[in-house]
Amino acid sequence: MEKQLDQSVSKVEIKGITAKFYDQIMQIGSLGMYGRFLKSAIRKMNIQPDDAILDLGCGTGKNDCLMAEYLGEKGRIVGVDKGEEMIAQFEAKCKDRPNVSLHVQSILEPLPFENEFDKVVMVFVFHGFTQENRKIIAENVYKALKPGGQFILLDFNEFDFKSKPIWFRVGFKAVECPLAFDFIERDWKTIFREWGFDDFEEHFWFLDTMRLFKMKKK
């Protein structure tokens, strides 16, 4: 039977003091590994100089600044977010990046992009939605991608929660919402095939609990 979870239990939309110092909190909470992990994952995205990239739930813009280092003059990144604190940080971080811009909108609303991007990226955002809303996001992604374009998810992998070390289970349960538990239990290759994606590629970190999951629009 399908679990009935409401979007209100999500922790994906960060506000207040946590949003203002999000990057610093992540760096401290990960004992300094967060920045190195992001750089490692972005290297594996295989960004090309001329890529057009859409970043859904772009947050502070930290990821976009890192991705922009791989772009040439013709490459560009469009970040999408609606949180006021995140928008302010994005604009500050990316002000000297002429090929990085911000589109203010909810990623659950129809996006004004069609067959436009080589890559659509989401970094630890997708898991924080109900399955119904994940499908809406996937439809937005599919529409925005060029034929054969890539959807790149940096997020949790599927894994058996009970098999992980106690320290991991305690931390995961303390930090994550019920939607994350729902996310890790699903067969995402089967789901994404049904949603119009295939040609999967995966890279794993941290006891195989985190994954860079690349797939192509059919």
DABELZI-V253785 format. One line per field, one symbol per residue. burial: b if it has 24 or more other ideal C-beta (glycine too) atoms within 12 Angstrom, else e. A space follows every 50 residues. Layout:
burial->???
This chain:
burial->eeeebebeebebbbeeeebeebbeebeeeeeeebeebbeebbebbebeee bbbbbbbbbbbbbbbbbbebbeeebbbbbbbbbebbbebbbebbeebebb bbbeeebbeebebeebbbbbbbbbbbbbbbbebbebbbbbbbbbbbeebb bbbbbbbbbebeeeeeebeeebeeebbbbbbbbbebebeebbeebebeee ebbebbeebbbbbbbbbe
